[in-house]
Amino acid sequence: MVPIIGPLLWLVCARANLEPAIRELHKQHGPILSVTFLSPRPAIFISGRANTHRALVQHGHVLASRPPAIAPFLVLTSGQHTISSAPYGPFWRSLRRNLTSGLLNPSRVPLYASARRWAIDLLTSDLMSRGNNGTAGITVVDCLQFAMFSLLTCMCFGRRLDGHCLREIEAVQRELFSSYISFQAFAFCPAITKRLFFRRWQKVLSIRRRQEELFLPLIKERKNDVTSGSTACCDHDDNLAYCYVDTLLDHKLPKDADDRKLTDSEMSQHYSGSWQTWLGSQRFQAKLLDEINGVVSCNKELVTEEDLKAMPYLKAVVLEGLRRHPPAHFLLSHAAVKETSLDGFHIPVGRSVNFSVADIALDEKTWTREREFWTDRFLNDGEGVGVDLTGSREIKMMPFGVGRRICPGLGLALLHLEYFVANMVREFQWGMVGGDGGGVVSLTEQPEFTVTMAQPLHALVTPRRVSPAMARRAVP
């Protein structure tokens, strides 16, 4: 009875306490642990900068795979056929190479400039319309998330979707992200938990079905446009001449993966979005605004991608936000492609191997005042100057992962963070709502697919200037 009751109690009581529990176990038993939670196979946890660098960089080819997915994620990833979930091998390399040479190639970045401007217009208009409610403030995450989904769907499908379609996509992806932890229940005896948590399992199937209903028509529509040649000269207000779906339409899988093209269902799984932005106190805002105004003339409509190159303080703000509040506290689980060992600790094939992002970012041996939001650490002679986010030399922080499974969208993500933060600080004064603790923002975190704020940020948003562009910006 204990092998059954124990995991069920863990599901109810211990999910939120996983991170501090692992941290305490590391203190007691060392930097490499093997712990059994829900799955009958123990999970391995590795801590420390040096150990993480040895495992993911020096021996990265060995720990570059993914463990077998549990039932919900087999459904949601079409049997581990996405870039983030696929085991290390020809299929994964083929998809990653296609993504990096297509959508994420630096030479392609200018092709999406119009989509970025459109997303900024949407965000500005949304903030303006919601900001007319006096002292109540607005829920910032709603505006940011909608703008990012708008941008990423445009980059993915090549067209600006209407507001209703965007809201539907946002809703289903949001439901997936918020359910991520609860789906871990199916790691334990799925034959039982599928019946015990029947409604939860139905939610898994519903999310996958809804994704296909939303994404497949968009993929087929783009396929028809490409076939007819109507995308050749369509880089105008509503459509892009080039998008991610285009790279997948003619992409053939390697011979040992059936030498076939991707199915529409598989392509629909490669749409994903994430957002993360942090705005500091009034002091940070003032300093950042001074830098922006020193680079961008007052009559210029937007901060451009080229302007960002001359803004070191902006980069420091973004990096410190990623250090202090990484989007996830653990990397996606790795797995060994062959039996290996680390410091004498045996790691079997397929075993889940986990690394803490948050603990490395808060290492007091690396960072001064490690728990403070202190941008100066990335300026002048601070310990963060020139930090290598790829971790190839050493690991000081790894918000995008390191090694062979590093997020290929690192460069694009940083560009979007800097672009959105710069334009939003230039356009608006950000203040705290007077109530709810006297204007103090709670940074208590809540684990989902990524780590979010337990209490969504409410802010007072006041336009700094009135530009001609504001008058014509409209939410779809």
C-alpha positions as CSV (number, residue, x, y, z in Angstrom):
1,M,0.0,0.0,0.0
2,V,2.9,2.4,0.8
3,P,4.3,2.4,-2.8
4,I,0.8,3.6,-3.9
5,I,-0.1,6.0,-1.1
6,G,3.3,7.7,-0.9
7,P,3.3,9.0,-4.5
8,L,-0.3,10.1,-4.2
9,L,0.5,12.1,-1.0
10,W,3.4,13.6,-2.9
11,L,1.0,14.8,-5.6
12,V,-1.2,16.5,-3.1
13,C,1.3,17.9,-0.7
14,A,4.8,18.2,-2.0
15,R,4.8,19.6,-5.5
16,A,5.3,23.1,-4.4
17,N,8.1,22.0,-2.0
18,L,10.2,20.2,-4.6
19,E,12.8,22.9,-5.1
20,P,13.6,23.6,-1.4
21,A,13.5,19.8,-0.7
22,I,16.1,19.1,-3.4
23,R,18.2,22.0,-2.2
24,E,18.2,20.6,1.4
25,L,19.0,17.1,0.1
26,H,22.0,18.5,-1.8
27,K,23.3,20.1,1.5
28,Q,23.0,16.7,3.3
29,H,24.2,14.3,0.6
30,G,26.3,16.2,-1.9
31,P,26.0,17.6,-5.4
32,I,24.6,14.5,-7.2
33,L,21.4,12.8,-5.9
34,S,19.2,10.0,-7.0
35,V,15.6,10.6,-5.8
36,T,12.4,8.6,-6.4
37,F,9.2,10.7,-6.6
38,L,6.4,9.4,-8.9
39,S,8.0,7.3,-11.6
40,P,9.5,4.0,-10.5
41,R,12.8,5.1,-12.1
42,P,14.7,7.5,-9.8
43,A,15.5,11.0,-11.0
44,I,19.0,12.4,-10.8
45,F,19.7,15.9,-9.7
46,I,23.1,17.6,-10.2
47,S,24.0,20.9,-8.6
48,G,26.9,23.4,-8.7
49,R,28.4,25.3,-11.6
50,A,31.4,23.0,-12.0
51,N,29.4,19.8,-12.1
52,T,26.8,21.3,-14.4
53,H,29.6,22.5,-16.8
54,R,31.2,19.1,-16.8
55,A,27.9,17.3,-17.4
56,L,26.4,19.6,-20.1
57,V,29.3,21.1,-21.8
58,Q,32.4,19.0,-21.4
59,H,30.4,15.8,-21.7
60,G,27.4,17.4,-23.5
61,H,27.2,14.8,-26.2
62,V,26.5,12.1,-23.7
63,L,23.8,13.9,-21.8
64,A,22.1,15.4,-24.8
65,S,19.0,13.2,-25.0
66,R,15.6,13.4,-23.3
67,P,14.1,10.8,-21.0
68,P,10.9,8.9,-22.1
69,A,7.9,11.2,-21.8
70,I,5.0,10.4,-19.5
71,A,1.6,9.8,-21.1
72,P,0.3,13.4,-21.3
73,F,3.4,14.7,-23.0
74,L,3.5,11.8,-25.4
75,V,0.1,13.1,-26.6
76,L,1.0,16.7,-26.5
77,T,4.3,16.2,-28.4
78,S,3.1,13.7,-31.0
79,G,5.2,11.0,-29.4
80,Q,8.2,13.2,-28.6
81,H,8.4,14.7,-32.1
82,T,9.2,18.3,-31.2
83,I,12.6,20.0,-30.9
84,S,12.4,20.3,-27.2
85,S,11.2,16.7,-26.5
86,A,12.8,14.5,-29.2
87,P,15.6,12.2,-28.1
88,Y,19.1,13.1,-29.3
89,G,19.6,11.7,-32.8
90,P,19.1,12.4,-36.6
91,F,15.4,13.5,-36.2
92,W,16.2,16.1,-33.5
93,R,19.3,17.3,-35.3
94,S,17.3,17.7,-38.5
95,L,14.6,19.8,-36.8
96,R,17.0,22.0,-34.9
97,R,19.2,22.6,-38.0
98,N,16.0,23.7,-39.9
99,L,15.0,26.0,-37.1
100,T,18.4,27.7,-36.7
101,S,19.1,28.1,-40.4
102,G,15.6,29.3,-41.1
103,L,13.7,31.3,-38.5
104,L,16.5,32.0,-36.1
105,N,19.3,32.8,-38.6
106,P,20.6,36.3,-37.9
107,S,20.1,37.2,-41.6
108,R,16.4,36.5,-41.2
109,V,15.8,38.8,-38.2
110,P,15.2,41.9,-40.4
111,L,12.4,40.0,-42.2
112,Y,10.3,40.2,-39.1
113,A,10.7,43.9,-38.3
114,S,7.2,44.7,-39.5
115,A,5.8,42.0,-37.2
116,R,7.7,43.5,-34.3
117,R,6.4,47.0,-35.0
118,W,2.9,45.6,-35.2
119,A,3.2,43.8,-31.9
120,I,4.4,47.0,-30.3
121,D,1.5,48.9,-31.7
122,L,-0.9,46.3,-30.3
123,L,0.8,46.4,-26.8
124,T,0.8,50.2,-26.8
125,S,-2.9,50.4,-27.8
126,D,-3.9,47.8,-25.3
127,L,-2.1,49.6,-22.4
128,M,-3.6,52.9,-23.4
129,S,-7.1,51.5,-23.5
130,R,-6.8,49.7,-20.2
131,G,-4.9,52.5,-18.5
132,N,-8.0,54.8,-18.6
133,N,-9.4,53.1,-15.4
134,G,-7.9,55.7,-13.0
135,T,-6.0,54.3,-9.9
136,A,-7.1,50.7,-10.2
137,G,-4.1,49.8,-12.4
138,I,-3.9,47.1,-15.1
139,T,-2.8,43.5,-15.1
140,V,0.4,43.8,-17.1
141,V,0.8,40.1,-17.9
142,D,-2.4,40.1,-20.0
143,C,-1.1,42.8,-22.3
144,L,2.4,41.5,-22.6
145,Q,1.3,37.9,-23.3
146,F,-1.2,38.9,-25.9
147,A,1.4,41.1,-27.7
148,M,4.0,38.3,-27.6
149,F,1.5,35.7,-28.9
150,S,0.6,38.1,-31.7
151,L,4.2,38.5,-32.7
152,L,5.1,34.8,-32.5
153,T,2.0,33.6,-34.4
154,C,2.8,36.1,-37.2
155,M,6.4,34.8,-37.4
156,C,5.2,31.2,-37.4
157,F,2.3,31.4,-39.8
158,G,3.2,34.4,-41.9
159,R,0.1,36.5,-41.3
160,R,-1.4,38.8,-38.8
161,L,-4.3,36.9,-37.2
162,D,-7.5,38.6,-36.0
163,G,-8.1,39.2,-32.3
164,H,-10.5,36.3,-31.9
165,C,-8.1,33.8,-33.4
166,L,-5.2,35.1,-31.3
167,R,-7.3,34.9,-28.1
168,E,-8.2,31.3,-28.8
169,I,-4.6,30.4,-29.4
170,E,-3.5,32.2,-26.3
171,A,-6.2,30.5,-24.2
172,V,-5.3,27.0,-25.2
173,Q,-1.5,27.5,-24.8
174,R,-2.2,29.2,-21.4
175,E,-4.2,26.2,-20.3
176,L,-1.4,23.9,-21.3
177,F,1.2,25.9,-19.4
178,S,-0.9,26.2,-16.3
179,S,-1.7,22.5,-16.3
180,Y,1.9,21.4,-16.8
181,I,2.6,20.5,-13.1
182,S,-0.8,18.8,-12.5
183,F,-0.1,16.5,-15.5
184,Q,2.9,15.1,-13.7
185,A,0.3,12.9,-11.8
186,F,0.4,10.5,-14.8
187,A,4.0,9.7,-14.2
188,F,2.8,7.3,-11.5
189,C,1.0,4.1,-12.7
190,P,-0.8,5.8,-15.6
191,A,-3.3,2.9,-15.9
192,I,-4.6,3.9,-12.5
193,T,-4.1,7.6,-12.6
194,K,-5.9,8.0,-15.9
195,R,-9.0,6.6,-14.1
196,L,-8.4,8.3,-10.8
197,F,-7.8,11.7,-12.5
198,F,-10.2,11.1,-15.4
199,R,-11.1,14.8,-15.9
200,R,-7.5,15.7,-15.9
201,W,-6.7,13.2,-18.6
202,Q,-9.7,14.5,-20.7
203,K,-8.1,17.9,-20.4
204,V,-4.9,16.5,-22.0
205,L,-6.9,15.2,-24.9
206,S,-8.9,18.4,-25.2
207,I,-5.9,20.6,-25.3
208,R,-4.2,18.5,-28.1
209,R,-7.5,18.4,-30.1
210,R,-7.9,22.1,-29.8
211,Q,-4.3,22.8,-30.8
212,E,-4.9,20.9,-34.0
213,E,-8.2,22.6,-34.7
214,L,-6.5,26.0,-34.4
215,F,-3.1,25.3,-36.0
216,L,-3.9,22.9,-38.9
217,P,-6.1,25.4,-40.9
218,L,-3.4,28.0,-40.6
219,I,-0.7,25.6,-41.8
220,K,-2.9,24.5,-44.7
221,E,-3.7,28.1,-45.7
222,R,0.0,28.9,-45.7
223,K,0.8,25.8,-47.7
224,N,-1.8,26.8,-50.3
225,D,-0.3,30.3,-50.5
226,V,3.2,28.9,-51.0
227,T,2.0,26.5,-53.7
228,S,0.2,29.2,-55.6
229,G,3.2,31.6,-55.3
230,S,1.1,34.3,-53.6
231,T,3.7,34.7,-50.8
232,A,6.4,35.9,-53.1
233,C,5.5,39.6,-52.9
234,C,3.2,39.6,-49.9
235,D,5.4,41.4,-47.3
236,H,2.9,44.1,-46.6
237,D,0.7,45.2,-43.7
238,D,-1.0,41.9,-43.1
239,N,1.3,39.1,-44.3
240,L,5.0,38.2,-44.3
241,A,6.9,36.9,-47.4
242,Y,8.7,34.4,-45.2
243,C,7.8,32.5,-42.0
244,Y,8.6,29.4,-40.0
245,V,5.9,27.2,-41.6
246,D,7.6,27.9,-45.0
247,T,10.8,26.2,-43.7
248,L,8.8,23.1,-42.6
249,L,6.8,22.6,-45.7
250,D,9.7,21.3,-47.8
251,H,11.7,19.9,-44.9
252,K,12.6,16.3,-45.3
253,L,13.4,14.1,-42.3
254,P,16.7,12.1,-42.5
255,K,16.7,8.6,-44.0
256,D,16.8,6.9,-40.6
257,A,13.6,8.9,-39.7
258,D,11.7,7.5,-42.7
259,D,13.0,10.1,-45.2
260,R,9.7,11.9,-45.3
261,K,8.3,15.4,-44.9
262,L,6.8,16.5,-41.7
263,T,3.1,15.9,-41.2
264,D,0.7,18.9,-40.6
265,S,0.1,17.5,-37.1
266,E,3.9,17.4,-36.3
267,M,4.3,20.9,-37.7
268,S,1.5,22.3,-35.5
269,Q,3.5,21.2,-32.4
270,H,6.5,23.4,-33.3
271,Y,4.5,26.6,-32.5
272,S,5.4,27.8,-29.1
273,G,5.7,31.1,-27.3
274,S,7.2,32.4,-24.1
275,W,7.5,35.8,-22.7
276,Q,9.5,37.2,-19.8
277,T,10.1,40.9,-18.9
278,W,11.0,42.7,-15.8
279,L,10.8,46.4,-15.1
280,G,12.6,47.7,-12.0
281,S,12.0,50.5,-9.7
282,Q,11.6,54.2,-10.6
283,R,15.4,54.6,-10.2
284,F,16.0,51.9,-12.8
285,Q,13.3,53.3,-15.1
286,A,14.8,56.8,-14.9
287,K,18.3,55.6,-15.7
288,L,17.0,53.5,-18.6
289,L,14.9,56.3,-20.0
290,D,17.9,58.6,-19.9
291,E,19.9,56.1,-22.0
292,I,17.1,55.6,-24.5
293,N,16.6,59.4,-24.9
294,G,20.3,59.8,-25.5
295,V,20.2,57.3,-28.4
296,V,16.8,57.9,-29.9
297,S,15.6,61.3,-31.1
298,C,12.3,62.6,-29.6
299,N,10.6,62.7,-33.0
300,K,11.4,59.1,-33.8
301,E,8.4,56.8,-33.6
302,L,9.9,53.7,-32.1
303,V,13.2,52.4,-30.7
304,T,14.6,50.2,-33.5
305,E,16.7,47.0,-33.5
306,E,19.7,49.1,-34.6
307,D,19.2,51.5,-31.6
308,L,19.4,48.7,-29.1
309,K,23.1,48.1,-30.0
310,A,24.0,51.4,-28.3
311,M,22.2,50.7,-25.0
312,P,24.4,48.9,-22.5
313,Y,22.2,49.7,-19.5
314,L,19.2,48.2,-21.2
315,K,21.2,45.0,-21.7
316,A,22.1,45.1,-18.0
317,V,18.5,45.4,-17.0
318,V,17.4,42.5,-19.2
319,L,20.3,40.3,-18.0
320,E,19.7,41.0,-14.4
321,G,16.0,40.2,-14.9
322,L,17.0,36.8,-16.4
323,R,19.5,36.1,-13.6
324,R,17.2,37.0,-10.7
325,H,14.0,35.7,-12.1
326,P,14.8,33.0,-14.8
327,P,11.8,31.7,-16.7
328,A,12.3,28.2,-15.3
329,H,14.0,27.1,-12.1
330,F,15.1,23.7,-13.7
331,L,16.2,22.9,-17.2
332,L,14.1,20.4,-19.1
333,S,15.2,17.0,-18.1
334,H,18.2,15.6,-19.9
335,A,19.1,11.9,-20.4
336,A,22.2,9.9,-21.3
337,V,22.5,8.4,-24.8
338,K,24.7,5.8,-23.3
339,E,25.7,4.6,-19.8
340,T,28.1,7.1,-18.2
341,S,29.4,8.3,-14.9
342,L,30.0,11.7,-13.3
343,D,32.4,12.0,-10.4
344,G,31.9,8.2,-9.9
345,F,28.1,8.5,-9.9
346,H,26.6,6.0,-12.4
347,I,24.0,7.4,-14.8
348,P,22.0,4.8,-16.7
349,V,20.6,5.3,-20.2
350,G,17.3,7.1,-20.3
351,R,17.3,8.2,-16.7
352,S,16.0,11.7,-16.0
353,V,18.9,14.1,-15.2
354,N,18.0,17.5,-13.8
355,F,19.9,20.8,-13.3
356,S,18.9,23.9,-11.3
357,V,18.9,27.2,-13.1
358,A,17.9,29.3,-10.1
359,D,20.6,28.0,-7.7
360,I,23.4,28.7,-10.1
361,A,22.0,32.2,-10.7
362,L,22.0,32.8,-6.9
363,D,25.4,31.3,-6.1
364,E,27.0,33.6,-3.6
365,K,30.5,32.5,-4.7
366,T,29.8,34.0,-8.1
367,W,27.5,37.0,-7.5
368,T,27.8,39.9,-5.1
369,R,24.5,40.8,-3.3
370,E,23.1,37.8,-5.2
371,R,19.5,38.1,-4.1
372,E,19.2,41.8,-5.1
373,F,18.1,43.2,-8.4
374,W,21.4,45.0,-9.1
375,T,22.0,46.0,-12.7
376,D,25.5,47.4,-12.0
377,R,26.9,43.9,-11.9
378,F,26.7,43.8,-15.7
379,L,28.3,47.2,-16.2
380,N,31.9,48.5,-16.0
381,D,34.0,46.1,-13.9
382,G,31.0,44.1,-12.4
383,E,31.3,40.3,-12.1
384,G,28.7,39.9,-14.8
385,V,30.4,41.9,-17.6
386,G,30.8,39.7,-20.6
387,V,28.9,36.8,-19.1
388,D,28.7,33.9,-21.5
389,L,25.1,32.8,-21.7
390,T,26.1,29.8,-23.7
391,G,28.2,28.5,-20.9
392,S,30.9,27.3,-23.2
393,R,33.7,28.7,-21.0
394,E,32.0,28.6,-17.6
395,I,28.5,28.8,-16.2
396,K,27.5,31.8,-14.2
397,M,23.8,31.8,-15.3
398,M,21.9,29.7,-17.8
399,P,18.4,31.0,-18.4
400,F,18.4,29.4,-21.8
401,G,20.2,26.3,-20.9
402,V,23.7,25.3,-22.0
403,G,25.4,22.6,-24.1
404,R,23.8,20.8,-27.0
405,R,20.3,21.4,-25.8
406,I,20.7,25.1,-25.3
407,C,17.7,27.1,-26.5
408,P,18.3,27.9,-30.1
409,G,16.2,31.0,-29.8
410,L,18.6,32.7,-27.3
411,G,19.5,35.6,-29.6
412,L,16.0,36.2,-30.8
413,A,14.7,36.1,-27.2
414,L,17.2,38.7,-26.0
415,L,16.3,40.9,-29.0
416,H,12.6,40.8,-28.2
417,L,13.2,41.4,-24.5
418,E,15.3,44.5,-25.2
419,Y,13.0,45.7,-28.0
420,F,9.8,45.5,-25.9
421,V,11.4,46.9,-22.6
422,A,13.0,49.8,-24.4
423,N,9.8,50.8,-26.3
424,M,7.5,50.4,-23.3
425,V,9.8,52.4,-20.9
426,R,10.0,55.1,-23.6
427,E,6.3,55.3,-24.1
428,F,5.0,54.9,-20.6
429,Q,5.7,55.8,-16.9
430,W,5.3,52.6,-14.8
431,G,4.1,53.0,-11.2
432,M,2.9,50.9,-8.4
433,V,-0.8,50.7,-7.5
434,G,-1.3,52.4,-4.1
435,G,-3.2,49.5,-2.5
436,D,-2.2,45.9,-2.0
437,G,0.5,46.3,0.6
438,G,1.2,50.0,0.0
439,G,2.5,49.7,-3.5
440,V,5.0,46.9,-2.8
441,V,5.2,44.4,-5.6
442,S,5.1,40.8,-4.5
443,L,7.7,38.7,-6.4
444,T,6.5,35.4,-4.9
445,E,6.8,32.9,-7.7
446,Q,4.5,30.1,-8.9
447,P,5.7,27.1,-10.8
448,E,3.9,26.2,-14.0
449,F,5.5,25.2,-17.3
450,T,7.6,28.3,-16.7
451,V,7.8,30.2,-13.4
452,T,5.3,33.0,-13.2
453,M,4.3,35.5,-10.5
454,A,1.9,34.1,-7.9
455,Q,0.2,37.5,-7.8
456,P,0.1,39.0,-11.3
457,L,1.6,42.5,-11.5
458,H,-0.8,45.4,-11.3
459,A,0.7,48.7,-12.4
460,L,-0.3,52.2,-13.1
461,V,0.6,53.0,-16.7
462,T,0.8,56.7,-17.8
463,P,1.8,57.8,-21.3
464,R,5.1,59.9,-21.3
465,R,4.3,61.5,-24.7
466,V,1.6,61.5,-27.3
467,S,2.9,60.5,-30.7
468,P,1.0,60.4,-34.0
469,A,1.4,56.7,-34.1
470,M,-0.7,56.3,-30.9
471,A,-3.8,57.8,-32.6
472,R,-3.8,55.1,-35.2
473,R,-2.9,52.1,-33.1
474,A,-5.8,49.7,-32.5
475,V,-6.3,46.3,-31.0
476,P,-7.7,43.8,-33.4
